[in-house]
């Protein structure tokens, strides 16, 4: 039922209750729900957790190359901090940046350091990876996805400071850099389009909690034309494209929609009411639940946060309730248990909105 419920929401058709997608990294909660030590068997522990919580869709992205792999070739160092976020899914932190000048950024050519497969080779690889994930999470919808739509390439490789410096120092050469990375993304999108996925997460962190890193005009010149070109590869095959970014995308969400996004995965700093009213009938909307409330609020605060999101976005068929980002170890277990009970109680479609 979860798989079908997710597809109903993706295709903007009402189901028995509001769909739900969560990224759960909470070690104690996963252990309690699954009955398995997630540090010993994380995949099986997560599978049981998602099944027992009756969740509908899995967060999933996969790229054939990661910018940090390139960074490691450049001699940069990374460390694992096992207790910073999740005991069973430890966080990797970047320790060094070897970039010394804007020229290092502007003259970088990824094609000199990345072995580029053919589209068919990559499509076969993505199919295998996706089939493995879908066979694990049999009862949930597993999308295709990329973490590296366009802006994430230089952001993860060079860091935001150097990206901003390079963009303003020489816009023409910076565009050439973006275009080089986007060509790699185009290969990935063409390959994903040859798979049997139903929906695709296109991730690109282009905002902070204060809004876009650059002006909307800048994004319209450098990034959004690539979004339109990349997403057309998938949309031409009937694949639903969901755009995901950290931060407040509200100021540029209209332009993202114009570029062709079929839906948005948003954080709590976005204006859920504006997005729901403007796009709820035509787009998929995932997110809105404030992780701060779930972490630091009282039991009633948690319940009211669920009611708020359901009241605002719940009447629309493509809404997935979702805690922004992921759920780490520091969330109180009692709050998390109340959150999932509230989602089930107030998410029934016959209610159409949360009670006052």
C-alpha positions, 0 to 999 in steps of 0.5 A: 500500500505504501508504494501505491500511496506514494505513486498516487501523491506523485501523480497528484491523486488522493489516497487514503492518507497523506503520504510520508517520506522521512530520512531517519538517522536516529540510532536509538529510534531505529533500533527500537522500531526495527528490533535490530542494532543498526550499527550491525545491520543498517540496511535491514534495520532501516528496511524494517523501520520504514515498513513498521512506520508505514512510510511511503517513499525513500530518499535516494540519490546516486552519482557515478562520481563524487566531488570528494573523490576528486578532492581526495585525488588532489590530496585533501583530507577527510575525517569521520566523526562517529558521534556528531550526527548518528552513531550508525551513520557517522558524518564525514567532514572535510578537513582541508581545501587545497585551492589557493587561488581563483585561477585554481577554480576557473581553470579546473577541467573535470574531464581531465580527472574523471573517467567518463563512461558511455550513456548506455554503460551508465544506464546499466549501472544506475539500473543495477543500483536502483534495482538493489535499493528497490528490492531492499525497500520493497514496500516503498517507492524508491526514486532515482536521483542525483545529489549533483544537479549543477551548482553542487559540483563546484560547491562540494569541490571548492567550497562556497567561498571560492565559488563566490570569488570565482563567480564574481572575478570572471563571470565568463570563465565561471560559466565555462566551469559550470558548463563543464560540470553540467555536461557530466550531469547531462550524461547522468540525466540521459542515463537515468532517463533510460532506466525504469524509475518513476520519479527523480530527485534533483538535488542542488543546494543553491540557498541558505536559510536566508535565501539564494546564494546569488541573485535570482538574475544570476541563477537565471543566467547560469543555472536555470537554463541547465535545469531546464535542459537536464530535466527535459531528458527525464520529463520526455520519458514521463519521469516526475522531477522533484527539485531539492535544495537546502535553505529557503527557496521561496524567492526563486521557486517560481523560476524553478517551476518555470524550468520544469520542476514537477515538485519541490522538497523543501525545508522549514525555512521556506514559506509552506503556505505560499508554496502550497497555495501557489503550487499545491494543485499542480506540483508535488510538495515534500517537507515543511516540518520544523526539525527544531520544533521536533528536537526542542519543543514540547509534546504539544509543540510537536503535535501542533507542528504536525497539525500546522503542516497538514492544515496548510498543505494536507488538502493538496493531493501531492503533499508528503509530510516530512521533517526537513533534512534528516532525523539525527540522534539528538532528537528526543525519542519521546518527541519522535514517537509522538511525531509519527503517531500524530502523522498517522492520526491527523494524516487521514484524507477524510479529515482534509485538514488538522483539527483546530 
